[in-house]
Amino acid sequence: METDRNMATHSFELAAISGDADARHNLGYMEWQAGNMDRTLKHWIIAVKGGNLRSLENIKRMYKDGHATKDDYAKALRAYQAYLDEIKSDQRDKAAAANDSPYYEC
């Protein structure tokens, strides 16, 4: 069991280094299970910067439970908004509108 956990941690670390927000979220969850709230928060803020909404929701819960500050939560909200602003584009919006069109067929 411990070997499996170590392998999973190693795999998540490699993926997180590559920029995988879900892997970063999972590392935060593993730190949360171990009671390392500071490390949890760091992982989840990085995951939020990569667009992981679950991490944002968990930081909100940490704030409500007293494990994160109001400033931590505000930082996470700003990071998520920056992510959303970054992925917006006119071309993407036009493509999404075309996909929503009743005349669009696959």
Summary of the structure (lengths in Angstrom):
residues: 106
radius of gyration: 17.2
end to end distance: 45.8
largest distance: 54.2
contacts: 294
relative contact order: 0.10
helix: 78%
strand: 0%
